[in-house]
Amino acid sequence: MGAKHILWYGEPPQPGVRHNLDTRGFEVIWEARDDQLIEVVLANTVAVVLSHANDTIDQELSGYRHLPMFIDHGILIIILAPQMDNYERIRKGQLTRVDAEFPWKDVGNDVLLFLSDLRLNNFDNIVSAPTWGRWHRCLIKQVGNFEPIGSDGELLIRRAFPRAEEVRVTELAHGFTGSRVFMAYEKRLESSIAHWTQPKLIKIGSREDLHDEVGNMREVSPFVPFELRPNLEAHIAGFKKSILVADFVDRSEPLIDVARAGRAETAISNLFNRTLHTWRERAWSCGMAEESLADAAERHKMMSPDKVCSEYLDSPQIRLKNINVSELWNVLKSIRFRHRAASIHADLHGDNVRVRGDDAILIDLGSVKGKGEPGLGAPLSFDVAMLEVALVFTCERGEAKTRDFCQPKWEEEVRPYYKLEAILKTRVRESVPEPESWMFGCIQRVRAFGIYDQSNELEYAIALAIAMLRWCKFKPSSPGDKGRRVVALEIAAELIREIAARGVK
């Protein structure tokens, strides 16, 4: 660590303040030029001071245009204004000019401080400025063939691993949010025979999305056993992007791979009986919801007709069958019955549930929807239905198995499971299962929980239809993936028509 820098813009520091900074080993860099703002300087910068006199409140100091970079590097920003009533003028005049969308009012005092001066106790804000989570130099290596993390992502990784000499990252399959998920190994600076740490799960995404996810983790973690959930270790917020670090489930497999190997039934049972048991039990103590499941999906921004990708709607088989998603959705909205609702995971799929032995372990809480208060919950059946649809309609691993749009053998096996009668009662297998067939046991085990929780005989069927429509709001990753999503859209349409013909009893 070199000299401790203070970047100072605007009204110069008073002689007494300058003396106090000098005696404590701070080096003031006055009106730093752009070519001075290099990483080695920023790594040793404790704070940035933007100092206004009364007549410069509306003057844009040169440091303001660098605020995104200062925030990205974890540097404390101190704005000095003589009168407290000037703070709002500075927010509206200076900060919104930098970025009108950034939550300037909501950032903590470890990011942005308004002070009238740097005398007495106010001076301590510089002396005690947080040092954890600032940028530092370390080597980052990408292991595997994936899209580069980028300089903004690497900066966040360096901040999130302050003791690292080297960090090696491998990208993992992720859900349907915009965040990227990685496994990271950290090599510590201190000398040790075993200085490579246990792997960590890291997620890099938008500041807003990860702020919400961290809030979700803190809210629902008490309801999930410690060893079966992601436990947060760090959350670093940059200007546009953020990073979270959690413990990684070492020596585990994705549920989707375990399912395809025919070993998932016990893990699925443990997912609902143990991992999510206490969380889901809360719904039984909440008041019943009255709205339709489709209205609930819209209210929580999980699904609506306009979200279905046009490339599926433009497929010849969808046009030939004259499938109108808006009309189908209106059918679902017209069906109302009382149902259980609380907070739900809202994005259960085969890659964000890890299996170790017979344990099912969550690694993603970024999409949690609903609360336990009356009128704020999400339908409990959604989680089960989304998991089933994800397991059944996800393509096989590898491009060689997903290049064909039409997959008649897979489609022939899938379709019978989504006839209304097959959902309303346990399907009896009429033939000996083929060795590669894993669906029968997997689907039956998942549905046992969906049907157990439902309050109306049509609830789980409707939840499945919504989950299949939701599956079609995401872009395909290959021709085979597109083919399966088109089939999901066809099956959802057929199922909704069957539901409408039967009616609620």
C-alpha positions as CSV (number, residue, x, y, z in Angstrom):
1,M,0.0,0.0,0.0
2,G,1.4,3.4,-1.0
3,A,0.5,6.8,0.1
4,K,-3.2,7.4,1.1
5,H,-4.6,9.8,-1.4
6,I,-7.4,12.3,-1.1
7,L,-8.7,13.6,-4.5
8,W,-9.9,17.1,-3.9
9,Y,-12.1,19.2,-6.3
10,G,-13.4,22.7,-5.9
11,E,-12.9,25.0,-2.9
12,P,-9.4,24.2,-1.5
13,P,-9.1,22.7,2.0
14,Q,-8.7,25.1,5.0
15,P,-5.1,25.3,6.3
16,G,-6.1,23.4,9.5
17,V,-7.7,20.6,7.5
18,R,-4.8,20.4,5.2
19,H,-2.4,20.2,8.2
20,N,-4.5,17.4,9.8
21,L,-4.5,15.4,6.6
22,D,-0.7,15.9,6.2
23,T,0.1,14.8,9.8
24,R,-2.0,11.6,9.3
25,G,-0.2,10.6,6.2
26,F,-2.8,11.7,3.6
27,E,-1.6,13.1,0.2
28,V,-4.0,15.6,-1.3
29,I,-4.2,15.5,-5.1
30,W,-5.7,18.8,-6.1
31,E,-8.0,18.9,-9.2
32,A,-6.6,15.6,-10.5
33,R,-6.2,15.4,-14.3
34,D,-7.8,12.6,-16.2
35,D,-4.3,11.1,-16.9
36,Q,-3.7,11.0,-13.1
37,L,-6.7,8.8,-12.4
38,I,-4.9,5.5,-13.0
39,E,-5.6,2.3,-11.2
40,V,-2.5,2.6,-8.9
41,V,-3.8,6.0,-7.7
42,L,-7.4,4.9,-7.3
43,A,-6.3,1.8,-5.4
44,N,-4.8,4.0,-2.7
45,T,-7.5,6.7,-2.7
46,V,-9.4,6.9,0.5
47,A,-11.9,9.5,-0.4
48,V,-12.9,12.1,-3.0
49,V,-13.9,15.5,-1.8
50,L,-16.2,17.8,-3.8
51,S,-16.0,21.1,-2.0
52,H,-18.5,23.9,-2.7
53,A,-18.4,27.5,-1.4
54,N,-21.8,29.3,-1.2
55,D,-21.4,30.8,-4.6
56,T,-20.4,27.5,-6.3
57,I,-23.3,25.3,-5.4
58,D,-24.6,25.2,-9.0
59,Q,-21.1,25.0,-10.4
60,E,-20.2,21.6,-11.9
61,L,-16.9,20.7,-10.4
62,S,-14.7,18.5,-12.7
63,G,-14.8,15.6,-10.2
64,Y,-18.5,15.0,-10.7
65,R,-18.0,13.5,-14.2
66,H,-15.8,10.8,-12.6
67,L,-18.3,9.8,-9.9
68,P,-19.2,6.5,-11.7
69,M,-15.6,5.5,-11.7
70,F,-15.1,6.5,-8.1
71,I,-18.2,4.4,-7.0
72,D,-17.0,1.5,-9.1
73,H,-13.7,1.5,-7.3
74,G,-15.3,1.7,-3.8
75,I,-14.0,5.2,-2.9
76,L,-15.9,7.3,-0.4
77,I,-17.4,10.5,-1.9
78,I,-17.7,13.5,0.4
79,I,-19.6,16.5,-0.8
80,L,-19.0,19.7,1.2
81,A,-21.6,22.4,1.2
82,P,-21.8,25.2,3.8
83,Q,-25.6,25.1,4.3
84,M,-27.7,22.0,4.7
85,D,-30.4,23.4,2.5
86,N,-28.0,23.2,-0.4
87,Y,-27.9,19.4,-0.3
88,E,-31.1,18.9,-2.3
89,R,-30.0,21.5,-4.9
90,I,-26.8,19.5,-5.4
91,R,-28.7,16.3,-5.7
92,K,-31.0,17.7,-8.3
93,G,-28.5,19.9,-10.1
94,Q,-25.2,18.0,-9.9
95,L,-25.9,14.3,-9.2
96,T,-28.9,13.8,-11.5
97,R,-26.8,15.4,-14.3
98,V,-24.3,12.6,-13.8
99,D,-27.1,9.9,-14.0
100,A,-30.8,10.6,-13.4
101,E,-31.5,6.9,-12.8
102,F,-28.9,6.2,-10.1
103,P,-30.5,6.0,-6.6
104,W,-28.5,8.9,-5.1
105,K,-30.9,9.3,-2.1
106,D,-30.6,5.6,-1.2
107,V,-26.9,4.9,-1.2
108,G,-25.3,4.5,2.2
109,N,-22.9,6.8,4.0
110,D,-20.1,4.4,3.1
111,V,-20.6,5.6,-0.6
112,L,-21.8,9.2,-0.4
113,L,-21.7,11.8,2.4
114,F,-23.0,15.3,2.6
115,L,-21.1,17.4,5.2
116,S,-20.9,21.1,6.0
117,D,-17.1,21.0,6.7
118,L,-14.3,18.8,7.7
119,R,-13.8,20.1,11.2
120,L,-13.9,18.2,14.5
121,N,-16.0,15.0,14.3
122,N,-16.6,15.5,10.5
123,F,-12.9,14.9,10.0
124,D,-13.2,11.4,11.3
125,N,-15.2,10.5,8.1
126,I,-11.9,10.6,6.2
127,V,-9.8,9.0,8.8
128,S,-12.3,6.1,9.3
129,A,-13.3,5.7,5.6
130,P,-14.0,2.1,4.9
131,T,-11.1,0.2,3.4
132,W,-12.9,-3.1,2.7
133,G,-14.2,-3.5,-0.8
134,R,-11.9,-1.1,-2.5
135,W,-10.2,-2.0,-5.8
136,H,-6.9,-3.7,-5.5
137,R,-4.6,-5.4,-8.0
138,C,-4.9,-9.1,-8.5
139,L,-4.7,-11.6,-11.4
140,I,-8.0,-12.9,-12.8
141,K,-8.0,-16.0,-15.0
142,Q,-11.0,-17.3,-17.0
143,V,-11.0,-21.1,-17.0
144,G,-13.0,-22.5,-19.9
145,N,-14.4,-21.1,-23.1
146,F,-17.0,-18.5,-22.3
147,E,-17.7,-14.8,-23.1
148,P,-15.1,-12.5,-21.4
149,I,-16.2,-11.1,-18.1
150,G,-15.2,-7.6,-19.1
151,S,-13.3,-4.9,-17.3
152,D,-16.3,-3.8,-15.2
153,G,-16.8,-7.4,-14.0
154,E,-13.2,-7.9,-13.3
155,L,-13.1,-4.7,-11.2
156,L,-16.0,-6.0,-9.1
157,I,-14.2,-9.4,-8.6
158,R,-11.1,-7.6,-7.4
159,R,-13.1,-5.6,-4.9
160,A,-15.0,-8.7,-3.7
161,F,-11.8,-10.7,-3.0
162,P,-9.6,-8.1,-1.2
163,R,-7.1,-10.7,0.0
164,A,-6.7,-12.4,-3.3
165,E,-3.5,-12.7,-5.3
166,E,-5.3,-14.6,-8.0
167,V,-8.9,-15.5,-8.8
168,R,-9.9,-18.2,-11.2
169,V,-13.4,-18.2,-12.5
170,T,-15.6,-20.6,-14.5
171,E,-19.0,-19.7,-15.8
172,L,-21.9,-21.9,-14.7
173,A,-25.3,-22.3,-16.3
174,H,-27.6,-19.6,-15.1
175,G,-31.4,-18.9,-14.8
176,F,-33.5,-16.5,-16.8
177,T,-32.3,-13.3,-15.3
178,G,-29.6,-11.1,-16.9
179,S,-27.1,-12.0,-14.2
180,R,-24.1,-14.2,-15.0
181,V,-23.1,-16.9,-12.5
182,F,-19.6,-18.2,-11.9
183,M,-17.6,-20.6,-9.7
184,A,-14.5,-18.9,-8.3
185,Y,-11.3,-20.1,-6.7
186,E,-9.2,-17.6,-4.7
187,K,-5.5,-17.7,-4.1
188,R,-4.7,-15.7,-1.0
189,L,-1.9,-13.2,-0.7
190,E,-0.6,-14.7,2.5
191,S,1.9,-17.6,2.2
192,S,0.4,-21.0,3.1
193,I,0.7,-24.5,1.9
194,A,-3.1,-24.5,1.3
195,H,-3.7,-21.0,0.1
196,W,-6.3,-21.8,-2.5
197,T,-9.6,-21.4,-0.8
198,Q,-12.8,-23.5,-1.2
199,P,-14.8,-22.5,-4.3
200,K,-17.2,-19.6,-4.1
201,L,-20.4,-18.9,-6.1
202,I,-20.3,-15.4,-7.6
203,K,-23.0,-13.6,-9.5
204,I,-22.5,-10.4,-11.6
205,G,-25.6,-8.5,-12.6
206,S,-27.3,-5.1,-12.6
207,R,-27.1,-3.1,-9.4
208,E,-30.8,-3.1,-9.0
209,D,-31.3,-6.9,-9.6
210,L,-28.6,-8.0,-7.1
211,H,-29.8,-5.5,-4.5
212,D,-33.2,-7.2,-4.7
213,E,-31.6,-10.7,-4.7
214,V,-29.5,-9.9,-1.6
215,G,-32.7,-8.6,0.1
216,N,-34.5,-11.8,-0.9
217,M,-31.6,-13.9,0.6
218,R,-31.7,-12.1,3.9
219,E,-35.5,-12.3,4.0
220,V,-36.0,-16.0,3.2
221,S,-32.8,-17.5,4.4
222,P,-34.1,-18.0,8.0
223,F,-36.7,-20.4,6.5
224,V,-34.2,-22.6,4.7
225,P,-31.7,-24.8,6.5
226,F,-28.2,-23.3,6.7
227,E,-26.5,-26.1,4.8
228,L,-29.1,-26.1,2.0
229,R,-29.1,-22.5,0.9
230,P,-26.7,-19.9,-0.5
231,N,-25.0,-18.1,2.4
232,L,-24.0,-14.6,1.5
233,E,-20.3,-13.6,2.1
234,A,-20.1,-10.3,0.2
235,H,-22.1,-7.9,-1.8
236,I,-20.3,-5.1,-3.7
237,A,-22.3,-2.5,-5.5
238,G,-20.7,-0.6,-8.4
239,F,-22.3,2.2,-10.3
240,K,-24.2,0.1,-12.9
241,K,-23.3,-3.5,-11.9
242,S,-22.9,-5.4,-8.7
243,I,-21.4,-8.7,-7.5
244,L,-22.5,-11.1,-4.8
245,V,-20.3,-13.8,-3.3
246,A,-21.8,-16.9,-1.6
247,D,-20.5,-20.2,-0.5
248,F,-20.5,-22.8,-3.3
249,V,-22.0,-26.3,-3.0
250,D,-18.8,-28.2,-3.6
251,R,-18.9,-31.8,-5.0
252,S,-22.5,-31.4,-6.2
253,E,-24.4,-31.9,-9.5
254,P,-27.2,-29.9,-11.1
255,L,-30.6,-31.4,-10.6
256,I,-31.1,-31.6,-14.3
257,D,-28.1,-33.9,-14.8
258,V,-29.2,-36.0,-11.8
259,A,-32.7,-36.3,-13.3
260,R,-31.4,-37.3,-16.7
261,A,-29.4,-40.0,-15.0
262,G,-32.6,-41.3,-13.3
263,R,-31.4,-40.5,-9.8
264,A,-33.5,-37.4,-9.0
265,E,-36.6,-38.7,-7.2
266,T,-35.1,-38.7,-3.7
267,A,-33.5,-35.2,-4.2
268,I,-36.9,-33.8,-5.5
269,S,-38.6,-35.2,-2.4
270,N,-36.0,-33.6,-0.2
271,L,-36.2,-30.3,-2.0
272,F,-39.8,-29.9,-0.9
273,N,-39.8,-31.9,2.3
274,R,-36.7,-30.5,3.7
275,T,-35.0,-27.6,1.8
276,L,-38.2,-25.6,1.2
277,H,-40.5,-27.2,3.8
278,T,-40.5,-24.4,6.4
279,W,-40.6,-21.7,3.7
280,R,-43.6,-23.3,2.0
281,E,-45.3,-24.1,5.3
282,R,-45.8,-20.3,5.8
283,A,-48.4,-20.3,3.0
284,W,-50.6,-22.5,5.1
285,S,-50.7,-19.9,7.8
286,C,-51.4,-17.0,5.4
287,G,-54.9,-16.0,4.2
288,M,-56.1,-17.6,1.0
289,A,-55.9,-15.5,-2.2
290,E,-58.9,-14.9,-4.3
291,E,-57.5,-13.7,-7.7
292,S,-57.0,-15.9,-10.7
293,L,-53.5,-17.5,-11.1
294,A,-53.1,-15.6,-14.3
295,D,-53.8,-12.3,-12.6
296,A,-51.2,-13.2,-9.9
297,A,-48.6,-14.0,-12.6
298,E,-49.2,-10.6,-14.2
299,R,-49.1,-8.8,-10.8
300,H,-45.8,-10.3,-10.0
301,K,-44.5,-9.6,-13.6
302,M,-43.8,-13.3,-14.1
303,M,-45.9,-13.8,-17.2
304,S,-48.4,-12.0,-19.5
305,P,-49.4,-12.6,-23.1
306,D,-47.2,-9.9,-24.6
307,K,-44.1,-11.6,-23.1
308,V,-44.3,-14.6,-25.5
309,C,-41.5,-14.3,-28.1
310,S,-42.7,-13.6,-31.6
311,E,-40.4,-16.3,-33.1
312,Y,-42.5,-19.0,-31.4
313,L,-45.8,-17.4,-32.4
314,D,-44.5,-17.2,-36.0
315,S,-43.8,-20.9,-36.2
316,P,-45.8,-22.7,-38.8
317,Q,-47.4,-25.2,-36.4
318,I,-48.6,-22.3,-34.1
319,R,-50.0,-20.4,-37.0
320,L,-51.7,-23.6,-38.4
321,K,-53.4,-24.2,-35.1
322,N,-54.5,-20.6,-34.9
323,I,-53.1,-20.2,-31.3
324,N,-54.0,-16.8,-29.9
325,V,-52.1,-16.4,-26.6
326,S,-54.2,-13.4,-25.5
327,E,-57.4,-15.3,-25.9
328,L,-56.0,-18.3,-23.9
329,W,-54.7,-16.0,-21.2
330,N,-58.2,-14.4,-20.8
331,V,-59.6,-17.9,-20.3
332,L,-57.2,-18.4,-17.4
333,K,-58.0,-15.0,-16.0
334,S,-61.6,-15.9,-15.9
335,I,-61.0,-18.9,-13.7
336,R,-60.9,-17.9,-10.0
337,F,-60.8,-19.9,-6.9
338,R,-59.3,-19.5,-3.4
339,H,-55.7,-20.7,-3.3
340,R,-52.6,-20.6,-1.1
341,A,-50.2,-17.8,-1.7
342,A,-47.0,-16.5,0.1
343,S,-43.5,-15.8,-1.0
344,I,-42.2,-18.3,-3.6
345,H,-38.8,-19.0,-5.3
346,A,-40.3,-18.2,-8.7
347,D,-37.4,-19.6,-10.8
348,L,-36.9,-23.2,-9.7
349,H,-35.1,-25.1,-12.5
350,G,-32.6,-27.9,-13.0
351,D,-29.5,-25.8,-12.7
352,N,-30.2,-23.7,-9.6
353,V,-30.9,-26.7,-7.5
354,R,-27.7,-28.6,-6.8
355,V,-27.7,-32.2,-5.6
356,R,-25.1,-33.6,-3.1
357,G,-25.9,-37.2,-2.0
358,D,-29.7,-37.0,-1.5
359,D,-29.7,-33.3,-0.4
360,A,-31.2,-30.6,-2.7
361,I,-29.5,-27.3,-2.3
362,L,-30.6,-23.9,-3.6
363,I,-28.0,-21.7,-5.2
364,D,-30.2,-18.8,-6.5
365,L,-32.7,-16.6,-4.8
366,G,-32.7,-13.8,-7.3
367,S,-36.3,-14.2,-8.5
368,V,-38.3,-14.5,-5.2
369,K,-41.8,-13.2,-5.6
370,G,-44.6,-12.4,-3.1
371,K,-44.9,-11.8,0.6
372,G,-46.8,-13.4,3.4
373,E,-49.1,-10.4,3.9
374,P,-52.7,-10.7,2.6
375,G,-53.0,-9.7,-1.1
376,L,-49.2,-9.8,-1.6
377,G,-48.5,-13.5,-2.0
378,A,-47.7,-15.5,-5.1
379,P,-49.4,-18.9,-5.8
380,L,-47.6,-21.7,-4.0
381,S,-48.3,-24.0,-7.0
382,F,-46.1,-21.9,-9.3
383,D,-42.8,-23.2,-7.9
384,V,-43.7,-26.9,-8.4
385,A,-45.1,-26.3,-11.9
386,M,-42.0,-24.3,-13.0
387,L,-39.6,-27.0,-11.8
388,E,-41.5,-29.6,-13.7
389,V,-41.6,-27.6,-16.9
390,A,-37.9,-26.8,-16.7
391,L,-37.0,-30.4,-16.1
392,V,-39.1,-31.7,-19.0
393,F,-38.6,-29.0,-21.6
394,T,-34.9,-28.2,-21.1
395,C,-32.8,-29.5,-24.0
396,E,-30.2,-32.1,-23.6
397,R,-26.7,-30.9,-22.9
398,G,-24.5,-30.3,-25.9
399,E,-25.2,-28.8,-29.3
400,A,-25.2,-32.2,-31.0
401,K,-28.3,-33.2,-29.2
402,T,-30.1,-29.8,-29.7
403,R,-29.5,-29.0,-33.4
404,D,-32.8,-30.6,-34.6
405,F,-35.9,-28.4,-34.4
406,C,-38.2,-31.5,-34.5
407,Q,-37.6,-34.1,-31.9
408,P,-40.5,-36.6,-32.5
409,K,-39.3,-39.3,-30.0
410,W,-39.1,-36.8,-27.2
411,E,-42.4,-35.2,-28.2
412,E,-44.2,-38.6,-28.3
413,E,-43.1,-39.3,-24.7
414,V,-43.9,-35.8,-23.4
415,R,-47.4,-35.1,-24.8
416,P,-49.4,-37.8,-22.8
417,Y,-48.2,-36.3,-19.5
418,Y,-50.0,-33.0,-20.3
419,K,-53.5,-34.2,-21.1
420,L,-55.8,-32.9,-18.4
421,E,-56.8,-36.3,-17.2
422,A,-53.1,-37.3,-16.8
423,I,-52.6,-34.3,-14.5
424,L,-55.8,-34.9,-12.5
425,K,-55.0,-38.5,-11.7
426,T,-51.8,-40.5,-11.5
427,R,-50.9,-41.9,-14.9
428,V,-50.4,-45.6,-15.1
429,R,-47.4,-46.7,-17.3
430,E,-48.7,-49.0,-20.0
431,S,-45.3,-50.2,-21.2
432,V,-41.9,-51.1,-19.8
433,P,-39.8,-47.9,-19.6
434,E,-36.9,-47.6,-21.9
435,P,-33.5,-47.4,-20.2
436,E,-33.0,-43.7,-21.1
437,S,-36.5,-42.7,-20.0
438,W,-36.4,-40.7,-16.7
439,M,-39.5,-38.7,-17.0
440,F,-42.1,-41.0,-15.5
441,G,-40.7,-41.2,-12.0
442,C,-39.5,-37.6,-12.0
443,I,-42.8,-36.1,-13.1
444,Q,-44.8,-38.2,-10.7
445,R,-42.6,-37.2,-7.8
446,V,-42.8,-33.5,-8.6
447,R,-46.6,-33.6,-9.1
448,A,-47.1,-35.3,-5.8
449,F,-46.2,-31.9,-4.2
450,G,-48.1,-29.8,-6.7
451,I,-51.3,-31.7,-6.2
452,Y,-50.8,-32.0,-2.4
453,D,-50.7,-28.1,-2.1
454,Q,-53.6,-27.3,-4.5
455,S,-56.9,-25.9,-3.3
456,N,-58.8,-26.8,-6.4
457,E,-58.5,-29.8,-8.7
458,L,-57.6,-27.5,-11.6
459,E,-55.0,-25.5,-9.8
460,Y,-51.9,-27.5,-10.7
461,A,-53.0,-27.9,-14.3
462,I,-53.5,-24.1,-14.6
463,A,-50.1,-23.5,-13.0
464,L,-48.5,-25.9,-15.5
465,A,-50.1,-24.1,-18.4
466,I,-48.8,-20.7,-17.1
467,A,-45.3,-22.2,-16.6
468,M,-45.3,-23.5,-20.2
469,L,-46.3,-20.1,-21.5
470,R,-43.7,-18.5,-19.4
471,W,-41.1,-20.9,-20.9
472,C,-41.9,-19.3,-24.2
473,K,-41.0,-15.8,-23.1
474,F,-37.2,-16.6,-23.2
475,K,-35.1,-16.6,-26.3
476,P,-34.0,-20.1,-27.6
477,S,-30.4,-21.1,-27.3
478,S,-30.5,-23.5,-30.3
479,P,-32.8,-24.9,-32.9
480,G,-33.6,-27.8,-30.6
481,D,-34.4,-25.5,-27.7
482,K,-36.7,-23.5,-30.0
483,G,-38.5,-26.7,-31.1
484,R,-39.2,-27.7,-27.5
485,R,-40.5,-24.2,-26.6
486,V,-42.8,-24.3,-29.6
487,V,-44.1,-27.7,-28.4
488,A,-44.6,-26.2,-24.9
489,L,-46.7,-23.4,-26.4
490,E,-48.8,-26.0,-28.4
491,I,-49.3,-28.2,-25.3
492,A,-50.2,-25.1,-23.1
493,A,-52.9,-24.1,-25.6
494,E,-54.4,-27.6,-25.7
495,L,-54.4,-27.9,-21.9
496,I,-56.1,-24.5,-21.5
497,R,-58.8,-25.5,-23.9
498,E,-59.4,-28.7,-21.9
499,I,-59.5,-26.7,-18.7
500,A,-62.0,-24.3,-20.1
501,A,-64.2,-27.2,-21.3
502,R,-64.2,-28.8,-17.9
503,G,-64.9,-25.7,-15.9
504,V,-64.2,-25.1,-12.2
505,K,-66.2,-27.3,-9.8
